[in-house]
Amino acid sequence: MIGTATFAGLITALGLIFLAMKFGRGVILTLLGYAWVTDIVVTLGCIALFASSGTISGLMTGIVTGVVASIALSAARKTMGYRTLRVHHPRWYIWSLRWEEHAGEWAAKFRKFTVR
């Protein structure tokens, strides 16, 4: 049971990562900017999806998927960086929203391995 739940959780998390890669760099950086929201939605969504089967192995599969997705989000945030929406006000009466990009902490260490 544990082996099946772990394997299914790893495969599901890998599928979610590949699905997120299809959206492009901008969407991925935005998801990484709000990683805690993404983490909660993925974890609770997978738990609800797999636990609806009514088995404990379904619940464990959802939990493993959430853990693996959380680890992947943390690693991607540190390597790729992230972007957040910030309120920019050059004058006190003009407000606008701008995307602010942040570099990852590990980006300099892994720069020689990245393809540009």
C-alpha positions as CSV (number, residue, x, y, z in Angstrom):
1,M,0.0,0.0,0.0
2,I,2.7,2.5,0.9
3,G,4.8,1.6,-2.2
4,T,1.8,2.1,-4.4
5,A,0.8,5.4,-2.8
6,T,4.4,6.7,-3.0
7,F,4.8,5.7,-6.7
8,A,1.4,7.1,-7.7
9,G,2.2,10.3,-5.7
10,L,5.5,10.8,-7.5
11,I,4.0,10.1,-10.9
12,T,1.2,12.6,-10.2
13,A,3.5,15.3,-9.0
14,L,5.8,14.8,-12.0
15,G,2.7,15.1,-14.3
16,L,1.7,18.4,-12.6
17,I,5.3,19.7,-13.0
18,F,5.2,18.9,-16.7
19,L,1.8,20.5,-17.1
20,A,3.0,23.7,-15.4
21,M,6.0,23.8,-17.8
22,K,3.7,24.1,-20.7
23,F,2.4,27.5,-19.5
24,G,5.7,29.3,-20.0
25,R,8.2,31.1,-17.8
26,G,5.9,34.0,-16.9
27,V,3.2,31.9,-15.4
28,I,5.7,29.7,-13.6
29,L,7.4,32.7,-12.1
30,T,4.0,34.0,-11.0
31,L,3.1,30.6,-9.4
32,L,6.4,30.6,-7.6
33,G,5.9,34.1,-6.4
34,Y,2.8,32.9,-4.6
35,A,4.1,29.5,-3.8
36,W,2.2,29.1,-0.5
37,V,-1.1,29.5,-2.4
38,T,-0.1,27.1,-5.1
39,D,1.1,24.6,-2.5
40,I,-2.2,24.7,-0.6
41,V,-4.3,24.4,-3.7
42,V,-2.3,21.5,-5.2
43,T,-2.1,19.6,-1.9
44,L,-5.8,20.0,-0.9
45,G,-6.9,19.4,-4.5
46,C,-4.9,16.2,-4.8
47,I,-6.0,15.0,-1.4
48,A,-9.7,15.6,-2.2
49,L,-9.3,14.0,-5.7
50,F,-7.6,10.9,-4.5
51,A,-9.4,10.5,-1.2
52,S,-12.8,10.6,-3.0
53,S,-12.0,7.0,-3.9
54,G,-12.7,6.1,-0.2
55,T,-9.4,4.3,0.4
56,I,-6.6,5.1,2.7
57,S,-4.1,4.6,-0.2
58,G,-5.9,7.3,-2.1
59,L,-5.5,9.7,0.8
60,M,-1.8,8.7,1.1
61,T,-1.3,9.3,-2.7
62,G,-2.7,12.8,-2.3
63,I,-0.5,13.5,0.7
64,V,2.6,12.2,-1.2
65,T,1.7,14.3,-4.2
66,G,1.4,17.4,-2.0
67,V,4.8,16.8,-0.4
68,V,6.6,16.2,-3.6
69,A,5.0,19.2,-5.2
70,S,6.0,21.4,-2.2
71,I,9.6,20.2,-2.5
72,A,9.6,20.9,-6.2
73,L,8.1,24.4,-5.7
74,S,10.7,25.3,-3.1
75,A,13.6,24.1,-5.3
76,A,12.3,25.9,-8.4
77,R,11.8,29.1,-6.4
78,K,15.4,29.0,-5.2
79,T,16.8,28.2,-8.7
80,M,14.5,30.1,-11.1
81,G,13.4,33.0,-8.9
82,Y,9.9,34.4,-8.7
83,R,7.8,37.4,-9.4
84,T,5.2,39.2,-7.3
85,L,2.7,42.0,-8.0
86,R,3.6,45.2,-6.2
87,V,1.8,48.5,-5.8
88,H,4.0,51.2,-7.3
89,H,3.3,54.8,-6.5
90,P,5.7,57.4,-7.9
91,R,3.6,60.2,-6.6
92,W,1.1,60.0,-3.8
93,Y,-1.9,60.3,-6.1
94,I,-0.9,57.9,-8.8
95,W,-1.0,54.2,-8.1
96,S,-0.2,51.4,-10.4
97,L,0.5,47.6,-10.2
98,R,3.8,46.3,-11.5
99,W,5.4,42.9,-11.6
100,E,8.6,42.7,-9.6
101,E,11.0,39.9,-10.5
102,H,13.4,38.4,-7.9
103,A,16.4,36.2,-8.7
104,G,16.7,32.8,-7.0
105,E,19.2,32.3,-4.3
106,W,20.8,29.3,-6.0
107,A,20.7,30.9,-9.5
108,A,24.4,32.0,-9.4
109,K,25.5,28.5,-8.3
110,F,23.6,26.7,-11.1
111,R,24.1,29.3,-13.8
112,K,26.8,27.2,-15.6
113,F,24.3,24.3,-15.9
114,T,21.4,26.3,-17.4
115,V,20.7,26.5,-21.1
116,R,20.0,29.9,-22.5
